[in-house]
Amino acid sequence: LAASMSATLDDIVDREFSADFLVQATVYQPFATTLGDRMSKVEGVERVSRQQIAGARGDGSEEITYGVGLDRNFAKIYDLPMVEGTQQIKGRTAFVTEQAAEDHGLRVGSKVNLNGPGFDQPIKVRVVGIAEDSNVTGGINVPLSLLKGAGVTRVDYSLSIDLEPGADKAAAKIHLGEIVADLPIVAVQDKEEFAETLKGMVNQLLYIV
């Protein structure tokens, strides 16, 4: 079972995570946006995409969905398989996953008010796309600027980093790692390392079971 799940995880990571590096904290804890600022200036880095998680409720729902704020660089790194519509979001628009669409009765063109912990005011958005369920996004995805406008304190939960063509990947990883050297809960990982981390988590769960 463990071997089968490991192979599945390898396939998922290879298919979905197209960034050169992922920066995340253990158990998805938030970290300061200054890390992304500094990493964007590392030699060889072409772009950094930031993601912020915010628990959100749709109209009339008590269930919290993982809402994610995405910056403009997200669509330059990740090309998501879409069921309908587009992943390109701006202004008061959103794209959702198939599961979120099913859970909340959403379709392209639907309008929904999002509210939740940390919101000073709700966000009203129009759904412009439905993506296949994915490990690189949340159920409901909105422009990062909307979360800030709703009063949600800005932090980052994940950074996806693309390097310039021909950049020295090993050197870039060293310099990126130096930025988080004093933060043991934050890791800079390439695809292979990220896959190994996921496998370790799965193996721990299987051991407990």
Buried (B, 14 or more C-beta within 10 A) or exposed (E): EEEEBBEEBBEBBEEBBEBBBBBBBEEEEBBEEEBBEBBBEBEBBBBBBBBBBBBBBBBEBEEBBBBBBBBBBBBEBBEBEBBBBBBEBEEBBBBBBBEBBEBBEBEBEBEBBBBBEEBEEBBEBBBBBBBEBBEBBBBBBBBBBBBEEBEBEBBBBBBBBBBEEEBEEEEBBEBBBEBBEEEEEBBBBBBEBBBBBBBEEBEEEEEEE
